[in-house]
Amino acid sequence: MKNRAFTLIELLVVIAIIALLVGILLPALGKARQSARQLKDSTQVRGIQQSMVVWANNNSGEYPIPSRIDTGNTTVTAVGEAKNITSNILSVLIFNGNISPEICISPAEANTGQVQKDENYEYNNPQNAANPAQALWDPRFKGTALAVDNQQGTDAANVSNNSYAHTVLFGKRRAQWADTFSTTEAVFGNRGPAYTANDQGTYPANGRWALLNGATGTGSNTLLIHGGRSTWEGNIAYNDGHVSFETKPNPDGLTYTRATGTPRAVTDNLFVIETDEVGATSGQALGTTTNAYLRPIGQATVSGTSITIQTWID
């Protein structure tokens, strides 16, 4: 009896079926991986926010405020509120064991060339501190990829040990940097791109925010963390402890009140200081507005009662 082998046509049919199955399964596998990254990232955002709550429970309800922790300037020599930058805030939590350096890097991070885990965090006598023996955190930790954010360090620019953004804790927004239990106060989450008016503007007439043209807007790496090339999506933690996966920068449940216009209450962009808010003072929007504004802060400069910040947008 002769053994029967596959014919060429049968072999081609099998190959075609396998190719078809691969074509069907690959997108599903890609979506599964994306969902897994989004879920893990949500867990990390919640973990950091909860660590701030734990800190607040032992510090009069306030999240870490470096200027109130390092009053003796033993860690950094920056003056007063100039200490309240992302590097110092997160480093306080790491130094005290509330979080670890790896949790500061999102599993969905798109800018892996600049955003890297701090492999050499110093938990004891950090050598870059003003007084290592009395240091309250490691000031070499970097919250942004800006050169100016390493207040006592000597590391090169263009490297960040952090993926996330947080409430800018200056002016009237300082009250939100606390365990307020508010469901509508966005406090921590994935960083975002720049929108029209370069982070300061008024609510757009059509209700749809346009990305700023250029590397920090339409070309921003932050769009690729969870969204697409032209849309931002991300995990945001609120002051009541819940984390929501937002599919646009101005979530429907987050609003602010305009001084003029109809309607008065409109959705709030997480990454823009809306200068048409009730109570905003021209030229001092950073200190006189309370609408959501989440950014990694690289530098804060204090001059009298005026504060200027430099944020990182990649």
Secondary structure, 3 states (H helix, E strand, C coil): CCCCCCCHHHHHHHHHHHHHHHHHHHHHHHHHHHHHHHHHHHHHHHHHHHHHHHHHHCCCCECCCHHHHCCCCCCCCCCHHHHCCHHHHHHHHHHCCCCCHHHHCCCCCCCCCCECCCCCCCCCCCCCCCCHHHCCCCCCCCCCCCHHHCCCCCCCCCCECCCEEEECCCHHHHHHCECCCCCCCEEEEECCCCECCCCEECCCCCCCCCECCCCCCCCCCCHHHHCCCCCCCEEEEECCCCEEEECCCCCCCCEEEECCCCCCEEECCCCCEECCECCCCCCCHHHHCCCCCEECEEEEEEECCEEEEEECCC
